[in-house]
Amino acid sequence: MVEQRVDFSRWVRQGFGTADALIIADGTLHIIDLKYGSGIEVSAEDNPQLKCYGLGALDQFGDLYDIDEVFYFDFGGFRIF
């Protein structure tokens, strides 16, 4: 799913966002987020925003798919200076 809105307001008040892509295959949820930051490097490791996207996606799709793992991908390199 491309440009998928995720709602994580069960955990963060008024929490929602848009994941650039969600892929669910073979029991794995892949969350892909492109970063266009202004010179600030952002890592997918221990990233609170991506974790919230994971919660929202599991809440939205967990009943439809058997999801055992979640992987986060942060594609940087598009930073604007």
Steps between C-alpha positions, in 0.01 A plus 500: 500500500645836401439817702309306765350702784555334838312588817683443827271719713441207739857561623567867414229761538382606152781287356499423130737519207559382145744222429657529155446128449380197694571152371354193667637167377593165653405607852710816488387861502750730326466871577679726254553869563687745278677782678547839339638674809683830490849375582393289796579130473222273624551132579240223484662340804295572813301766308185602696312613189551167324408310815173694514439422133556133587244514780247667273558254216475198732180640645357557152614182325574253782159337473530460122856362483708270717787738584791358701772759435530870427792653308564870465674655202606863499627618165705814548741648255242749388600759759468863402778732617 
